[in-house]
Amino acid sequence: MATLNPLEKKARSSFIKGLVIAGIIGVIIIAVLVMFIFKMNGEEKQRIAAQKQVLVLKSDVKSGEEVTSDLLTTELANSEVATPSALTMAKFSELSMITDEAGNLLPVRVIAKIDIPAKSIITEGMVVTEDSTVTDDLREQEFNMIVLPTSLEDGDTIDVRLRLPSGEDYLVISKKKIKLTDLGGTFSPETIKMNVSEDEILTMSAAIVDAYQMEGSKLFAVKYTDPGLQAKATVTYVPSTATINLINTDPNILHDARNALITRYNNSYNQYRSGIDNILNGKDESSRESSIEAGTSSEIATQQSERQTYLEQMYGE
C-alpha cells in the first residue's frame, strides 16, 4: 500500500471533515423539516377541527325573496368566517318549520332581509321567517280589479288598501308577495296572483264589493320598499256584518283567523266600518246592486279575455 504524502493526507482529512460537516448539516436540515412538517400537520388538523359546515347561496337573492333549500349548498368554512350566527342545514330546517297548537309541524317561508349575492355564507341576521304559515286553506287566486303601481314587478310585495270617496283609507290585506300573470310570453297589465287563506279570500271579496258600491272609491296596491326588513302592516279594514256572519260559520277558516276577524269587527266597527256603512246607507239598493253587477261583469270579461290570450299563445287555439 502506497504511503500518502503530506498534501494527500491533508486533502483526505479535509474531505472527510467536509463529509462529516455536510452530514451534520443534513441531519439538522432533516430534523428542522420534520419539525416543520409536524407543526404544519398539527396546524392543519387544528384548522380542520375548527371548520364548520355552513350554508352558502348558489345564486343571488333579493331582499324580500324566499330562501329555499334548493338555493343553498353546504360547505366547510374556517372559524374566522363561520361565525356562531352562520346557519347550518339543521338551523335552517328549524327556522322553516313551526309547531301549531295541535303539535303539528307546519312549514313557514324564510325571507331574505337584504340583497344577498351568490356564494355568501347565510347568517341568522340575513333572513327572517314570514309569520304566515303554509296552511291547508292557502290558495293562489287571481285579482284583476286592484289598481296596480306603475312599476310593479313579478315577485314584489304589496299591501292592498281601500280608499273611500271621503278620503278614509283602510288596509285590507297585508304584505303579500305577488306574481304577475303570464299570458304565454307577456305579462298581464291588470291581473296579479297572490296566495291567500280562506279568511283573506272572504275579506278581499267583501272589500271588492264595497269598492264597487261606492263611486269614487279605489282598491289599490302599494309596494314595500324593502320587504325583507319591513314588518307586516296592521290590517284595518273591517268587512260587513254579512261577511262576518259568513266567516263565523265557514268551516274552512282556521280557528285563530276567525277569532281575529271577529275580534277586529267587535272592537273596531265604529272606527273602521261605520264610515263605509254610512256611505252605503246613503245609496239606494238598486243602485248598489247595479254597481256590483257592472264591476263583476268587468272582472269576468277581463278574465275571459286574458284566458283566451293565454290559450292562443300557448296552444295556438
Buried (B, 14 or more C-beta within 10 A) or exposed (E): EEEEEEEEEEEEEEEEEEEEEEEEEEEEEEEEEEEEEEEEEEEEEEEEEEBBEBBBBEEBBEBBBBBEEEBBEEBEBEBEEBBEEBBBBEBBEEBBEBEEEEEEEBEBBBBBBBBBEEEBBBBBEBBBBBEBBEEEBBEEEBBBBBEBEEEBEEBBBBBBBBBBEEEBEBBBBBBBBBBBBBBEEEBBEBBBBBBBBBBBBBBBEBBBBBBBBBEEBBBBBBBBEEBBBBEBBEBBBBBBEEBBEBBEEBEEBBEEBBEEBBEBBEEBBEEBBEBBBEBBEEEEEEEBEEBBEEBBEEBEEBBEBBEEBBEEBEEEE
